[in-house]
Structure formats: C-alpha cells, structure tokens
C-alpha cells in the first residue's frame, strides 16, 4: 500500500494541542523524567501556543527559554488521542546554551511523521536524523505539537563544531541579526553531510560584541562555516551573559 501524505499548514488551529486561555486553576505537577514538549492534558487551558514567525537570531532567542545542542538519538511516531500522527524526537543534550544546565535528555514532540503506511507531512516542521547533532531553539512548555521556535529556522546542524542551516548550507556569518549562509547544500534537508565542508582557518569571521562580520566569507564565495562558539556570540541573549 502506498503511503498517504497529508499536507498540513502550521497555522491551522487543529495542529495545536490547545491554545485557549489559562484559568485560575493550576495544572497538576508532572512526574519527574526527561524534559519533554509533549502537551499535557491541561494544554487546552494553556497560554503558550506556537511562536510567531522569527527571521532573526534575537527573535528566536527571545521566544526560546531553552536553547540546547544535542544529538538526536531516536524518533518514535504514534497517534495521539485525536488520531493525529505525532513524532517524539529524543535528544541527548550535549550543551545547554540557555535554560537549566542540569538537563541531560530532551523530547521534542512534533506534529507529523510516518506510522505504518500512513505519512503526515507538516509544512515547515523540522525532522531529525538519529546520530546527528543540532542546535535547537525551543520552548518545552509550548502548548502545541511544535515546541521549536521559528520552525526550521530555529534548527541548525552542527558538524565537527561548525554551524550549518537546517537545509545544510554553511553559516558563514551574521548580518543584520540574521544568519548568512554559503552555497554548499546537504544531500537532504535535516539529514546528510554538506557536500562542501571547508576547514576553519585562522582568519575565520570573528565576533565584535554581538555582531559577526561576513565580509571575508562574501569575498571567498562559499566561505568556511562559523564555529559554534562564534555563532552563539552573535545571539544577543547569549552574548549578554
């Protein structure tokens, strides 16, 4: 049987686990365990729906109380109580950029995935390949099946300490608060290795306050990808720490 693919729009209200206003009653305490973005049963009273469109690093950071670097270890698809296919993406946290530094494991529950012969594809929703390392801007308490801020714009791939966009293009600098990418492209969005991966050199773009110069990268053409530490210095909320 051929898989059935449904294209869902991220802004559709049905994609939320519940985005109503919160009443005076406080939700019950959850049992301890890995930090998870699975909407709780009380999500219909929540007030943290999907984040709006974020095109710059300041916007991503402002709406992401938890920013981390982690290796995807597993992705398990299932159906929720309404019959929606969801995928629970588990990460082994390697570095907490913003948030509780004691966090070791995180589960990001996203709408869509493949279960048997049925596939649900959600526009803009990132997928994660097991064994690969990502920098993720997220809010674990968001009351929707999309805890990732800015959708794919809130996910960067980390390869040998260098930063690539979700689509696999090397991030060669930051201009106007936005990541500037080079021309190399990965085999598949969110997966594979970049076809061109230049080794970092001594004159890679350097930081100055919260601004990273991309002038050398522009002169070089594709440009070497930024190192993770340099990239994070361009994120205002991180640079101010």
ABEGO torsion letter per residue (X at the ends): XBBBBBBBBAABAAABAEABBBBABBBBBBBBEBBBABBBAAAAABABBBBBBBABAAAAAAABABBBBBBBABBBBBBBAAGBBBBBBBBBBABBABEBAABABBBBBBBEEBBEABBBBBBGBBBBBBGBBBBBBBBAABBBABABBGEAAABBBBBGGBBBBAAGBBBAEBBGGBBBBBABBBABBGBEBBABBBBBBAABBBBBEABBBAAAAAAAEAEBBBBAAAAAAABAAAAAX
